[in-house]
Protein backbone atom coordinates (compact mmCIF):
# COMPACT_ATOMS: atom_id res chain seq x y z
CA UNK A 1 0.00 0.00 0.00
CA UNK A 2 1.29 3.45 -0.92
CA UNK A 3 0.21 6.50 1.03
CA UNK A 4 -0.75 9.59 -0.95
CA UNK A 5 -1.77 13.18 -0.29
CA UNK A 6 -4.08 15.10 -2.61
CA UNK A 7 -3.09 18.79 -2.71
CA UNK A 8 -4.05 21.83 -4.71
CA UNK A 9 -2.72 25.26 -5.51
CA UNK A 10 -5.52 27.45 -6.86
CA UNK A 11 -7.38 24.34 -7.98
CA UNK A 12 -4.36 22.97 -9.89
CA UNK A 13 -4.48 19.61 -8.11
CA UNK A 14 -1.95 16.80 -7.91
CA UNK A 15 -1.52 13.54 -6.05
CA UNK A 16 1.70 13.57 -4.01
CA UNK A 17 3.72 10.54 -2.94
CA UNK A 18 6.50 10.84 -0.36
CA UNK A 19 9.44 8.93 -1.79
CA UNK A 20 12.01 10.33 0.64
CA UNK A 21 12.10 7.08 2.61
CA UNK A 22 12.22 4.78 -0.42
CA UNK A 23 13.97 4.41 -3.73
CA UNK A 24 12.26 6.04 -6.71
CA UNK A 25 12.29 2.64 -8.41
CA UNK A 26 9.98 1.28 -5.70
CA UNK A 27 7.11 3.12 -7.39
CA UNK A 28 6.54 0.95 -10.43
CA UNK A 29 5.74 2.22 -13.95
CA UNK A 30 5.25 5.85 -12.89
CA UNK A 31 3.91 6.95 -16.29
CA UNK A 32 1.11 4.37 -16.22
CA UNK A 33 0.44 5.06 -12.54
CA UNK A 34 0.05 8.77 -13.24
CA UNK A 35 -2.59 8.10 -15.90
CA UNK A 36 -4.61 5.78 -13.65
CA UNK A 37 -4.39 7.94 -10.54
CA UNK A 38 -5.24 11.14 -12.41
CA UNK A 39 -8.44 9.77 -13.93
CA UNK A 40 -11.32 11.68 -12.35
CA UNK A 41 -13.81 8.84 -12.85
CA UNK A 42 -11.80 5.67 -12.15
CA UNK A 43 -8.86 6.99 -10.13
CA UNK A 44 -8.18 9.52 -7.39
CA UNK A 45 -8.59 12.41 -9.82
CA UNK A 46 -5.96 15.08 -10.43
CA UNK A 47 -4.01 17.09 -12.99
CA UNK A 48 -1.13 14.70 -12.48
CA UNK A 49 1.21 12.89 -10.09
CA UNK A 50 4.15 14.40 -8.18
CA UNK A 51 6.83 12.41 -6.38
CA UNK A 52 8.76 14.07 -3.55
CA UNK A 53 12.20 12.50 -3.53
CA UNK A 54 15.62 12.80 -1.93
CA UNK A 55 18.16 14.96 -3.72
CA UNK A 56 21.92 14.47 -3.70
CA UNK A 57 22.55 18.22 -3.94
CA UNK A 58 19.42 20.10 -2.74
CA UNK A 59 16.82 19.86 0.01
CA UNK A 60 14.39 17.78 -2.04
CA UNK A 61 13.67 16.72 -5.64
CA UNK A 62 10.31 16.98 -7.40
CA UNK A 63 9.34 14.58 -10.19
CA UNK A 64 6.13 15.57 -11.97
CA UNK A 65 3.93 13.61 -14.39
CA UNK A 66 0.95 14.90 -16.36
CA UNK A 67 -2.45 13.23 -16.70
CA UNK A 68 -1.29 11.55 -19.92
CA UNK A 69 1.73 10.00 -18.21
CA UNK A 70 4.34 12.30 -19.73
CA UNK A 71 6.99 13.71 -17.39
CA UNK A 72 6.98 17.50 -17.18
CA UNK A 73 9.78 19.90 -16.30
CA UNK A 74 8.06 22.07 -13.69
CA UNK A 75 4.79 23.24 -12.20
CA UNK A 76 4.59 26.44 -10.17
CA UNK A 77 1.43 25.44 -8.32
CA UNK A 78 2.77 21.94 -7.82
CA UNK A 79 6.07 23.04 -6.31
CA UNK A 80 4.31 25.35 -3.83
CA UNK A 81 2.47 22.29 -2.56
CA UNK A 82 5.79 20.44 -2.28
CA UNK A 83 6.97 23.19 0.05
CA UNK A 84 3.85 22.89 2.20
CA UNK A 85 4.06 19.09 2.25
CA UNK A 86 7.66 18.81 3.45
CA UNK A 87 7.20 21.47 6.16
CA UNK A 88 3.76 20.48 7.45
CA UNK A 89 4.75 16.77 7.46
CA UNK A 90 7.89 17.49 9.45
CA UNK A 91 10.34 16.49 6.73
CA UNK A 92 12.10 19.83 7.28
CA UNK A 93 12.06 22.78 9.65
CA UNK A 94 13.57 25.13 7.07
CA UNK A 95 11.45 27.95 5.63
CA UNK A 96 13.84 28.57 2.74
CA UNK A 97 14.17 25.54 0.50
CA UNK A 98 15.95 24.49 -2.67
CA UNK A 99 14.03 22.01 -4.81
CA UNK A 100 15.59 20.08 -7.68
CA UNK A 101 13.41 19.86 -10.83
CA UNK A 102 13.92 19.05 -14.50
CA UNK A 103 13.78 22.82 -15.06
CA UNK A 104 16.66 23.40 -12.65
CA UNK A 105 16.81 24.23 -8.94
CA UNK A 106 13.92 26.35 -7.63
CA UNK A 107 14.12 28.33 -4.39
CA UNK A 108 11.06 28.53 -2.12
CA UNK A 109 10.23 30.85 0.76
CA UNK A 110 7.55 29.43 3.04
CA UNK A 111 5.17 31.82 4.80
CA UNK A 112 4.00 30.22 8.06
CA UNK A 113 0.77 30.87 9.96
CA UNK A 114 -0.24 28.96 13.12
CA UNK A 115 2.54 26.43 12.54
CA UNK A 116 1.55 25.56 8.96
CA UNK A 117 2.46 26.85 5.52
CA UNK A 118 -0.16 29.29 4.26
CA UNK A 119 1.51 30.69 1.14
CA UNK A 120 4.74 30.10 -0.73
CA UNK A 121 6.92 32.40 -2.78
CA UNK A 122 8.80 30.62 -5.55
CA UNK A 123 11.84 31.98 -7.34
CA UNK A 124 10.84 30.87 -10.82
CA UNK A 125 14.19 31.91 -12.27
CA UNK A 126 14.93 33.86 -15.42
CA UNK A 127 12.56 33.68 -18.38
CA UNK A 128 13.97 32.08 -21.51
CA UNK A 129 13.49 33.98 -24.79
CA UNK A 130 15.71 32.08 -27.24
CA UNK A 131 13.30 30.24 -29.56
CA UNK A 132 15.57 27.18 -29.76
CA UNK A 133 15.50 26.81 -25.99
CA UNK A 134 11.74 27.33 -25.53
CA UNK A 135 11.40 25.52 -28.01
CA UNK A 136 9.42 27.25 -30.77
CA UNK A 137 10.07 27.51 -34.48
CA UNK A 138 10.58 31.22 -35.12
CA UNK A 139 13.28 33.60 -36.34
CA UNK A 140 12.28 36.22 -33.75
CA UNK A 141 14.15 36.65 -30.47
CA UNK A 142 12.22 37.37 -28.35
CA UNK A 143 9.22 35.78 -30.06
CA UNK A 144 6.52 38.46 -29.83
CA UNK A 145 4.65 38.21 -33.11
CA UNK A 146 4.15 34.54 -33.92
CA UNK A 147 1.01 34.21 -36.04
CA UNK A 148 -0.76 30.86 -35.98
CA UNK A 149 -4.09 30.05 -37.56
CA UNK A 150 -6.41 27.54 -35.90
CA UNK A 151 -9.70 26.80 -37.63
CA UNK A 152 -11.41 30.16 -38.27
CA UNK A 153 -9.10 32.36 -36.13
CA UNK A 154 -5.58 33.71 -36.35
CA UNK A 155 -3.72 34.24 -33.07
CA UNK A 156 -0.64 36.33 -32.32
CA UNK A 157 1.60 34.71 -29.72
CA UNK A 158 4.43 35.76 -27.47
CA UNK A 159 6.47 32.68 -26.59
CA UNK A 160 8.50 32.21 -23.41
CA UNK A 161 9.91 29.31 -21.42
CA UNK A 162 9.84 29.18 -17.65
CA UNK A 163 11.49 25.77 -17.79
CA UNK A 164 8.57 24.61 -19.93
CA UNK A 165 7.17 26.14 -23.13
CA UNK A 166 4.41 28.77 -23.03
CA UNK A 167 2.59 30.63 -25.80
CA UNK A 168 0.57 33.67 -24.72
CA UNK A 169 -2.12 35.42 -26.74
CA UNK A 170 -4.55 38.26 -25.93
CA UNK A 171 -8.27 37.73 -26.54
CA UNK A 172 -11.18 40.17 -26.17
CA UNK A 173 -13.19 38.26 -23.59
CA UNK A 174 -11.41 35.37 -21.92
CA UNK A 175 -14.51 34.25 -19.96
CA UNK A 176 -16.48 33.51 -23.12
CA UNK A 177 -13.59 32.14 -25.14
CA UNK A 178 -13.89 28.54 -26.41
CA UNK A 179 -10.62 27.26 -24.97
CA UNK A 180 -11.41 23.60 -25.68
CA UNK A 181 -11.97 24.30 -29.36
CA UNK A 182 -8.73 26.18 -29.96
CA UNK A 183 -6.43 25.07 -27.15
CA UNK A 184 -6.39 21.44 -28.23
CA UNK A 185 -5.29 22.45 -31.74
CA UNK A 186 -2.75 25.10 -30.75
CA UNK A 187 -1.04 22.87 -28.16
CA UNK A 188 0.16 20.51 -30.88
CA UNK A 189 0.82 23.07 -33.62
CA UNK A 190 3.90 22.39 -35.74
CA UNK A 191 5.57 25.54 -34.38
CA UNK A 192 5.93 23.79 -31.01
CA UNK A 193 8.30 20.79 -31.29
CA UNK A 194 7.58 19.70 -27.69
CA UNK A 195 3.99 20.98 -27.70
CA UNK A 196 3.17 24.08 -25.65
CA UNK A 197 1.06 25.38 -22.81
CA UNK A 198 -1.34 27.93 -24.30
CA UNK A 199 -2.36 30.98 -22.26
CA UNK A 200 -5.37 33.06 -23.33
CA UNK A 201 -5.37 36.39 -21.51
CA UNK A 202 -7.38 39.58 -21.10
CA UNK A 203 -5.75 42.78 -19.85
CA UNK A 204 -7.91 44.33 -17.09
CA UNK A 205 -5.55 47.17 -16.13
CA UNK A 206 -1.82 47.96 -15.89
CA UNK A 207 -1.40 45.62 -12.90
CA UNK A 208 -4.11 43.01 -13.45
CA UNK A 209 -4.47 40.24 -16.03
CA UNK A 210 -7.15 37.57 -16.36
CA UNK A 211 -5.93 34.24 -17.70
CA UNK A 212 -7.16 30.83 -18.77
CA UNK A 213 -4.70 28.09 -19.62
CA UNK A 214 -4.68 25.02 -21.82
CA UNK A 215 -1.89 22.84 -20.42
CA UNK A 216 -0.12 20.37 -22.66
CA UNK A 217 -0.98 16.83 -21.65
CA UNK A 218 -3.77 17.94 -19.31
CA UNK A 219 -6.21 20.23 -21.14
CA UNK A 220 -7.71 23.25 -19.40
CA UNK A 221 -6.72 23.52 -15.74
CA UNK A 222 -7.82 25.94 -13.05
CA UNK A 223 -4.35 27.44 -12.64
CA UNK A 224 -0.76 27.26 -13.88
CA UNK A 225 2.09 28.89 -11.98
CA UNK A 226 4.68 28.74 -14.75
CA UNK A 227 1.98 30.02 -17.11
CA UNK A 228 1.14 32.98 -14.89
CA UNK A 229 4.86 33.76 -14.65
CA UNK A 230 5.23 33.62 -18.43
CA UNK A 231 2.16 35.84 -18.81
CA UNK A 232 3.66 38.51 -16.55
CA UNK A 233 6.87 38.51 -18.60
CA UNK A 234 5.01 38.51 -21.93
CA UNK A 235 2.79 41.41 -20.87
CA UNK A 236 5.83 43.35 -19.67
CA UNK A 237 7.86 43.01 -22.87
CA UNK A 238 4.76 43.96 -24.85
CA UNK A 239 4.26 47.07 -22.70
CA UNK A 240 0.73 46.29 -21.50
CA UNK A 241 1.56 46.13 -17.76
CA UNK A 242 3.84 48.18 -15.52
CA UNK A 243 7.42 46.98 -15.62
CA UNK A 244 8.93 45.76 -12.34
CA UNK A 245 5.68 45.99 -10.37
CA UNK A 246 3.53 43.28 -8.77
CA UNK A 247 1.11 41.85 -11.31
CA UNK A 248 -2.08 40.15 -10.15
CA UNK A 249 -2.97 37.22 -12.38
CA UNK A 250 -6.60 36.12 -11.99
CA UNK A 251 -7.14 32.46 -12.85
CA UNK A 252 -10.16 30.20 -12.62
CA UNK A 253 -8.84 28.78 -9.35
CA UNK A 254 -7.86 32.05 -7.70
CA UNK A 255 -5.12 34.67 -7.85
CA UNK A 256 -1.34 34.61 -8.08
CA UNK A 257 0.97 37.51 -7.42
CA UNK A 258 3.84 37.69 -9.94
CA UNK A 259 6.78 40.05 -10.03
CA UNK A 260 9.50 40.14 -12.69
CA UNK A 261 12.57 41.94 -11.45
CA UNK A 262 15.35 40.22 -13.40
CA UNK A 263 14.09 36.94 -11.93
CA UNK A 264 10.42 36.00 -11.70
CA UNK A 265 8.82 35.57 -8.26
CA UNK A 266 5.46 33.91 -7.76
CA UNK A 267 3.44 33.94 -4.53
CA UNK A 268 0.30 31.88 -3.93
CA UNK A 269 -1.51 29.49 -1.63
CA UNK A 270 -1.05 25.73 -1.20
CA UNK A 271 -3.56 23.42 0.49
CA UNK A 272 -4.03 19.79 1.46
CA UNK A 273 -7.34 18.35 0.20
CA UNK A 274 -7.34 14.80 1.60
CA UNK A 275 -5.09 11.81 2.24
CA UNK A 276 -5.35 8.09 1.75
CA UNK A 277 -3.60 5.00 0.47
CA UNK A 278 -3.95 2.77 -2.53
CA UNK A 279 -2.92 -0.75 -3.46
CA UNK A 280 -0.35 -0.40 -6.23
CA UNK A 281 -1.04 -3.95 -7.39
CA UNK A 282 -4.48 -2.91 -8.62
CA UNK A 283 -2.90 -0.48 -11.10
CA UNK A 284 -0.71 -3.01 -12.93
C-alpha positions, 0 to 999 in steps of 0.5 A: 500500500502506498500512502498519498496526499491530494493537494491543490494550488488554486485548484491545480491539483496533484496527487503527491507521494512521499518517496524520501524514505524509499527508492524512486524505483519502488514506485513501479511504472510511474507513467502508467500510474500517473494516468490511472491515478489522475483519472477523475472517474476511475482513479483519485482524480488530479491534474497529475502525479508528483513524487517528492524525492531525496536529492543528492545536492538540494533539500528535495527533488520533485518529479512531476507527471501529467495526466497523460503520463508524460513527465513535465519539467516544472509546475509552479502550483505543484512546487508550492504544494511540495513546500507545504508538504515537506514542512507540514509533514515534518520532513524539514524545519527550514522555511527557505528551500531548494528544490531540484526539478527538471527545469533546474533548482527552484528556491522557495520561501515558506510563509508560516501561519499557526505552525503551517504553511499558508503561502509560498513564494517561488523563485521561478528563475529567469525567463527564456526567450531564445526560440531554440530553448523554448522551443518554438520555431521562429526567427524572432528573439524574443518571439513576440509576433508569432502568427498561428491560424487555428480553424477560423481564427488567427492568433498572435503569440508571445512565446517564453519558457519558464522551464517549460514552453508557453505561448501567450495570446490576448483575446477580447473576452477570456470568460467567453472564449472557447478554450477547448476548441482552440487550445487542443489544436494550438497545443500541438501546432507544428511551431511547437516541437515539444507541444506548448502550454497555451495561455489566453489572456485579457488585460484588465488594467496595468497591474491586473491580467485575467488568464485561462490556460490550456496545459499540454498533456492535461487540457484546461486547468484551473491554474498554472504557476509557470503560465502565470509567470510567463504571462507577466513577462510577456505582458511586460515586454509587450508594454501592456503592464507596468514593468517591475511591479507586482502583477495580479494574475486572476485564474479560474482557481484564484489569484497569483501575485507575480513580479518580474525583477530580473528573476520572476517571483510567484506567490500563492496558496497551497492546500491539502485536500485529503489523504489516503492509500492505494494498493499499487497492485491494482494499477498493474 
